[in-house]
Amino acid sequence: MTDKTRIRFRDLAFTDGTPRKALLTACVVGTVLTIINHGDNIMSGIYPPPWKVLLTYCVPFCVTTWGAFLGKRAAIIKQQHTDVLYGSTR
């Protein structure tokens, strides 16, 4: 790929509302996972280390961002293949 058609992670992962969607997903899924993994301890007054809770929220954020990147990249590659096959110039 040339520099003009190179697909950059940051260009796809942090555009089109992806960070907002990832943040909302992290809030919902992170909360559910925190309750599942640490709820019994929290209810008994024993709080988990903050870094564990932070990681519980970071994982769904990263997974959502990665999935959005892969989906956008696949669409771009498919379009590039179509353009080559049918000679489309944009």
C-alpha positions, 0 to 999 in steps of 0.5 A: 500500500502506498502512503495515500492508501495506508490504513492507520489505526488512529484514523479509524479507531478514533473517528466517527463516534467510536470513542463515545460508543466505546466509552458507553459500552465500557460503562455498561459492560464494566459495571456488569463485570464489576458486579459479577466479579467483585459484587459479593466482596463490595456488599461485605465491605471489602473493596477490590484494588482500584486497578482491578476495577479500572481494568474491568472498565478498560477491557470493554473499551479496548474491545469495542475500539478494536472491533470498530477498527477491524470493521472499518478496515475490512470495509475499506479493503473491500472497497479497494478490491472493488475499485481495482476490479471495476476500475473505479477512480475516486 
